[in-house]
Structure formats: C-alpha cells, structure tokens
Amino acid sequence: MTSPARRLVEDRVAALTSELDTLFADSREAARREYAEQLNQAVRRLRIAADAEELLGTLEDAATQFAERVMLFRIEGGTARREDLQIDLAAAPALAAAVQSREPQTSATTATEVSPILVESLAHDDAGRACIFPVETGKSVVALLYTWGAVQGPAVELLAQVAGFLHPLPAPPPEPETASAELISIAPASAPAPASAWDSLSVEEQKVHLRAQRFARVKVSEMRLYEADLVQTGRTRGDLYAALHKPIEAARESFHKTYFSQCPSMVDYLHLELVRTLANDNPDLLGNDYPGPLV
C-alpha cells in the first residue's frame, strides 16, 4: 500500500474512532438521563400515594422498572405475607436477616435461605440470586421487596427507603444516642425534668422534626445513589466532604433555610445522617474541612 493511501486509511480509522467515541458518550449520557427520569417519576408516584396500602402497591410497581422480577411482602410479626403466600421468617433466614438488620440482603435462592415455600412457588434455581430490600418505618420493617433476576440494586434500595420515610405509620421518638440526645437541651433549665424531650415538643414541632428527618435521609440516599463513585473515594481518602462538597453544601443550605428557620428546637438531622449513613458512623471520614453541625 502506498504511503498516501496508508495515511488516508489511518485518517479514516481515526475519524471513525472519534465518531464512535462521541456516539457512545452520547448514548451513555442519554441512558443516564433516562435512568434519572425514571427514578424521579417513581419517587413522585410514591409521594402522592394516599395511604399505606397504595404506597406499598406503588412501590412494588415502581420497582419493576429496576428489577426483572419483584414481589412485595408485608411483615406481620414473624411472618412475611403476600396474598395467598405466607412465609415463616424462621424458615427463611435471608428474609429474617433483612428484617432484623434493616439492611438489604443478597441470598442464594435455595430452600434453606429463602424458604421451601418460596422456592417452590417461584420455581427458583439453586444457582440463582435474590436481593431483598427492607421498607423501614422508624425502627420497624413493615415490608420487604423481594427481587430476583437482573436488579439495579441502588435504585431499588432508594425506592424502598423513600417508601419507608413516606409510610404513614408514626415514627418513634429519636433514639437517645442520636437526635434526642441533642433535643434534651431544649427544655428550660428551671422546668421539671420531662419524661422525654420529644414529648415536650408540640405536635406541630414534632411534625417538623419528622419532615426534617425524612429530608435528611432522602438527601443522603440520593448522594449514595447518584454519587456512588465519589462516596467510595471520599470514604477511602477520609474526605467525604471535599469529595461531595457541592451536594452536601446544597443540602445544608436547604436544610437550614427550610427547618431551622421555622423550628427553634430543630436538630441538625442532616449532619446526623451524613455521619451515620455516609460516613458509616465514623465522623473522621467526613474530613478536616467538614464544618460540623449547623447551628
């Protein structure tokens, strides 16, 4: 091949390579936008659910966009129930672990892990895998999303968390080691010691606190989902705040403006959630530049 012809071929290959790179980049960006829009629509549907029954039904339907197969089980005592299926959690260690730990579980789809009843009903293969996502309200798991096949775990986990925050069952007062420990200081020093600092709040103040807690959990969950690479990098380097400066500051500004301005007894639930969920209960992982709780 002559030198000019060779150069012509090489130039054409380079041009095609550039065109393909652009095409793939555009496709990836379009896929990300579609994924985000699907997730946003699912969250909006959850937010307008009229009651607990509609909320959980909407959750199951929305999860089908991100998992090949989905079943939602209500948790009643030691039993997972769905229509004509009733599974004793004692016979389903993987489901029981999701309820007890309140964390997602991945399990082999075997009778010893997910129960003989479920394996028979769903014709599970022993080589298969199931992902189980708890729907938690307060400190109780009210439902499980049982998924198998191809599953986009982060998206399904976020939907389960959002459903838990929106579930109309009343959440319990904050635990002493987290929010309520700071709430104790709001009672006047001259007043008799109350049975609970939470009980000393008015009903309206309690509602504001619960909304603030939900806001904090959703914002941190969004960071975990949309900025997963930066979260991992920040944890590894011990500078989560630097790695996620923009979303953290945006959340802090919104939290302060929305909740501190309307509630004198407000606690920085966003800070608590950043430490608990983003930094795995290790505040040092937020880094030296992290400004600390809002005041």
N, C-alpha and C positions, 0 to 999 in steps of 0.2 A: 504494500500500500504506500502510495507516495506521501511525502510529509504533509503537503497541504490537505490531502484527503484525510489523513490521520488526525490532523488538528481539527478539521471540520467535524469528524465523528466525536472527538473528545469534547469539543464545544457543545455539540448537540446533547451528549450524555450529561454534561454538567448542567445544561439548561433544563433537561428533563428532571434531573435530580432535584434541582431547585424548585421546579414546579410541583413535584411530588411532595417535597417537604412542606411547601405552602398549603397544598391540598390537605395533607394530614393534620397540619396545625389548625387549619380552619375547621376540619371535621371534629377534632378534639375539643375546640372551643365551643362549637355548636352542641356537641354532646354534653359538655359541662353546663351550658345554659339550659338545655332541655331537662337535665337531671335536677338542677336547682329549681326550675319552674315546677316540675312535678312535685318536688318536696314542698315547695311553698303552697301549692294548691292543696296538698294533703293536710298541711298544718291548718290552713284556713278552714277546711271542712271540719276538722276536729274542733276548732274554736267555736263554730256555730251550732254544734250539737246541742239539742235541747235538754237531754238528760243522760244519765249514766248508760242506759241501755243503747241509746242512739250513738253515744260516744264510742262505746266498745264495738258496736257494729260498724261504724265508720272507720275505726282503727283497723279492723280486720280487712275491710275492703281496700283501704288506702295502702296497706302493707303489701297487697298483691302486685302493686306496681314495682316493688323492690325485692320480691321473693317469688320463686317459681311456684311454691305451694305454701299455703298458710292456713292454720287453724287457730282460733282463739278459744281458750278455756277460762271459765270463771273459777276462781278459787273460793271454796267454801269449806272452812276448817281444814281437814286433812285430805280434801278431795278436789280434783280438777274435773269440772263438769262442762259438757257441751252437748246440747240436745239429748240424744239417746246414749251418749258416751259418758261413763263415769269411771274415773281412774283414781285409785287409791294411791296417794303420793308415797306411801310406804313401799309400794311395789314399783315405783318409778323414780329411782334415785336422781336422775338428771333433772326432772321436773321439780323434785323436792329441793334440790340444791339451788335452783333459780329462785324458789320462794324464800328459802332460808337466807341466802346470801344477798338477795335483791340485786343480783348481777347477772348479765347474760351468760348462758352456758352453751358449750358445743359438746355434742354427745354422739356416740355411735348409735345407730338406730337398731339396737338389739333389745330383746325382751328383758334382759337384766338391767338395762339402763332406762328405757322409756316405757316399760311395762309390756307384758304379753298381749294385753288388750289392744294397745295402740299399734303394735307391730302387726297383729292380725288384721285390724280394721283398715290400716293403710297399706297393707302388703309391703311392708318395709323390707329392704335388703339389708343383711347384716353388715355389708360393706358401706352402707350409706351413712350420711351425717345429718344431724338435725341441729338447728340453732334455736335456742329458747330465750325469749326476751320477757322479763317481768314488767308488769304495769304496776307501779308502786304509788300509793297514795299515803303520804305521811310515812309511817313506819310499817305499813301493811301492803302486801302484794294482793291486789284484787283480781288480777287476771294474768294469763301467760299467752304470749304469741309464740306458737309452735310452728317453725318454718323448716322446710327441707328442699332439696334441690339447689338450684343457683340462688344465692341470697346475698344482697347488698347489705351487709351487717350494720354499718354505721347509720344508714338511712332508717332501717327498721328500728334500731335501738333509739334513735332520736324520736321517732313517732311514738314509740312506747313511753318514753319519758314525758313527752308533751301531753299525751293522753293521761298519764298519771297526775301531772300538775293541774290539768283541767277537770279531773274527775270530781264530781260534786260532793263526795263524802268529805266530812270535815277533817282537816288535818289536825294532828295533836299539837299541843304546845311545843315550842322548840326544846330540844334536849339541853340539860344543864351545861354540857361541855361545849355547846356551840352558841346559838343565838341567845338563849335565855340567860346564860351566864352574864351577858352584857346587859340584858334587859333589867336585871335585878337592880342596877344602879339608878333606874328611873324613879323609883319610889322615894318620896320625900324622907329625909333622914329622921324627922320627928314623928313620922307615921308609924303605927304598929307594923311589925313585920308581916307582910301578906303571906297567904298560903302559897301563892305563886305570883311572880311578877307578871306573867301572862294574864292571869285573872284580873290584875289591877287595871288592865287596859280596857277602854270602852270597846263595844262591839265594832264600831266603825274603825277604830285604830287597829284592832285585830285583823279586820278585812284588808286594811292597807298593808299590814305586815305580811299577810299571806300572799297578796299580789306581788309584793316585793320579792318574796322568796321564789315565787314562780318565775318572775322576770330573771332573777339571777341564775336559776338553774337552766332556763332556756338559752340565755346568752352564752353560758359556759358550754352547754351542749353543742351549740352552733359552732363555737370555736373548735371543739374536738372534732366535729364533722367536717367543716369546710377548711380548716387549717391543720389537718392531721399531721402533715409533714413538719410544720413549724412547731407544733406541740411536742413532737418527738425530739426535734432538735433542741428546743428550749429545755426540756427535761434532761437531756444528755449533758448539755452545757451548763445547766443550772442558771439559766437566764430567760425564763419564760416571758417575763415582762418585756424584755428587749426584743425577743423573737415575735411577740404578739402585741407590740406596742399600740398599733393603730386600733385593732378591735377591742383591746382592753380599755384603752382611754375613751373610746366611743361609748362603751358600756358604762364606764364610771361616770362620764358626764351625764348620760341619760338617766342613770340610777339616781344621782344626786339631784338633778333637776326635778325628776318625777316624784321621788319618795321622801327625800329629806325635807323638801320644801313644804310638804303637806302633813308631816307627822313628826312632832318633836321627839317622840320616843324611838324613832327609827334606828335600826341596827344595820350595819353595812353587810347585808347578806351576800352581796356580790363578792366582797373580799373573802367571806367565809367559804363561798362556793369555789372561788379561784384556788384557795388553799386546799380544800377537801377533794375536789374533783380534778382540777387541772394539775395541781402540784402533788397529788397523792398524799395529802396530809403532811407534806414537808414544805413549810413556808420558805425554806432556803432555796428551793428550786425556782422561786419567782425572781431571784437575783437581787443584787445590791441596789439596783436602780429602782426597784419597785417602791412606790411612795407610801405604801401601807394603807390601812383602812381610811375611808372617807370620814371626815369629822363634821 
